[in-house]
């Protein structure tokens, strides 16, 4: 499954009165439209880089797809000086 949404939530000292803080939803599925249209170009570039770096093309394509498919469910939390940042990929 490919990632469809990313949620970025930011809480700073001034926004602690709100329990949820500031939240931004980013629709990642809209990025798939230009990515699919540019797919032949991406594949040619990947093939050229694999040829120059002497890397197996099919192996690199498999690793890239594995990383992309494992992104949903990623949860990144950062806290510093009472500031909180949360990034979730759905």
Beta strands, then each sheet from edge to edge (+ up, - down):
strand 1: 5-11
strand 2: 22-27
strand 3: 75-80
strand 4: 83-89
sheet 1: 2+ 1- 4+ 3-
end
